[in-house]
Amino acid sequence: LVGCLADVMAKRGLLFLVVILLGEGACLATYFVTTYRQLYLCRAMTGCSVGGALPLIYSVLGDYYEPRERGWVSGAISMGCGIGISIGQGAAGVLGPRFGWRMPFLVISVPAMVCAVIVWMCIPEVERGAGERLALMREGQLHGNRADQSLDGEDS
C-alpha cells in the first residue's frame, strides 16, 4: 500500500513521516498496553510501518542518487537497519531485566520519533527521477529541456 501511494503522491517525505510516526507511535503505545490484544495490534502496526517505510526509503534514495551510487547507498541503509536492530535488542537486553519488558519500547520509540521529525524537516523533497537526470547530464546525453523527454521515452 505504501509503495503504491509513494508512486502517486507528490510529497513522499510527508508519507514517510506519517508511516514512521504511526509505527513508532504504536511502539510507544506498547509501553501502555494492558491486554494481549492491544499488544498484538501495536506490534502489528509497528511491523506494517517498517514494511512500508523500507520501500519508501529506497524509492526516495533512488531519486537522490545516480544509478552508479545506489549500490553503496542501499548497502549503507541495510547496514543501518542491522545496526538499529542490534541497538534495540541490546537496549531491551539491558533495560528489560532492570525496568521491565515495557521500558525498551519507550526508550527506543521516543528518539526514533524525534529523529523522524528532524529528517523530515531537514531533508528537502526531491523531484522524482532526479538521480537519472543527473546521471544522464553527467554523461553528456542531456541538454536543456531534453531531460524530461528522455526520461519519458520520447525522442526529440
N, C-alpha and C positions, 0 to 999 in steps of 0.2 A: 504494500500500500504506500509506504513512504517513498519507495523508488518511483512509483507512478506519479505521485504528487511532485517529486523533485523534477520530473521531466516537464511538467506543465506550469509549475509555479515560477514566477519571476524572482521572488525573494526566498531563495533556498536557505539563506542564513537564518531567516526567521523560522523556517520549518525546522532547521537544525536545533535552534533554541527551544522550540516547543517540544520536540522529540526528547531532547536531553532533560528538560525540566520535568516532563511527565515521568520519565523513567527514574530520575533522581528523586523526584517528589514521592514516587511510590517507594523508593528505597528508604527515604526519610520516614515515610508513614509506617514502614515495617517496625520501626522503633516503638510505635504506639499500638500495635495490633494486640488484640485480646483473644482472638479465635483463630483456629486453623484456617477457616475460610478466608478471613482477612489476610492472613499470612500468604496464602496461596495467590490471592488476587494481586497483592502488592508485588510479589516476586514475579508473577506472570507479566505484569505491566512493565517491570524493570527489564525483563527479557525481551519483550516486544520493542522497547526503546533501544536496547543495544542492537537488536536485529534490524531496526530501521535506521539507526544512526550510522552504522558502518558503511552501507552502500552510499548513503548521502555524503559521508566524508570523502569516499573515493571519487564520487561524482564531482564534487567541488574541487578536489585536488587535481582532477583531470583538466579542469579549466584553468587552474592556476599555473600548472607546469606543462612544459613541452613534452611531447611523447618520449623523447630520449631521457628525460629526467624522472619520469613516472615510476620507473622500477625502484630506484633508491628511495623515493618518497613513499611508495607503498610499503617498502621494507621498513622504513622508519615508523610508519603508522602501526604496522603489525607488531614491531618491536615494542612500541609504546603501549599497545594493548596488553602484551605479555607482561611488561613491567608493571602496569597498573593492576593487573590481576594478582601479580605476586605481592605488591604492596598491600592490596586489600586483604589477601589471605594472611599475610604476615600480621597486619593490624588486628585481624579477627583472632589470630592465634595468641596475640599478646593481650588484647583488651577483653576478649570473651571470658577467659577464666577468672580475670580480676573483677570485671564490672558486669558480667552477664552477657548473654548472647545478643542482646539488643544494641549494646553500645557501638559495636563496629558499624552498624548501619547508620547511626547518627554521625560518627566521626568521618566516615567516607563520603556520605551524601552531601553534607553541607559544603565542604570545599569543592566538590565536583560541580555543584550548582553555581557557586561563585565563579569558578573557572569558566563555565559555560557562558555566563553573562559577560565576563571580561572578553572572551574570544569573540562573542557576537558583537560587542561594542567596538573592538579594536581592529578586526579584520574586515576590510571592505568587501562588499558584494562584487563578484567578478562576473564579467559578461560570459555567457555560455559560448564555448568554442574558442576562447581567448588563447588557450595553450596551442591549439592547432594553427591559429592565425599567426601567432608569434613565431612558431617553428617554420612556417612557410615563408614568412618575411625574412627570417634569418637565412633561409636557403636561397633568397632572391627570386622566389616564384611569384610573389605578390607585389603589385604596385598600386598604390592608392586605393580606390574603391573595389578593386578586384577581390579583396579578402572575402567579402560576403558572397560573391558569386562563386568563387572557387569552392567554398565550403558547402554551398547548396548544390553543387554538381553541375552548375551552368557554365558554359564557356562564353567568353566574350569575343 
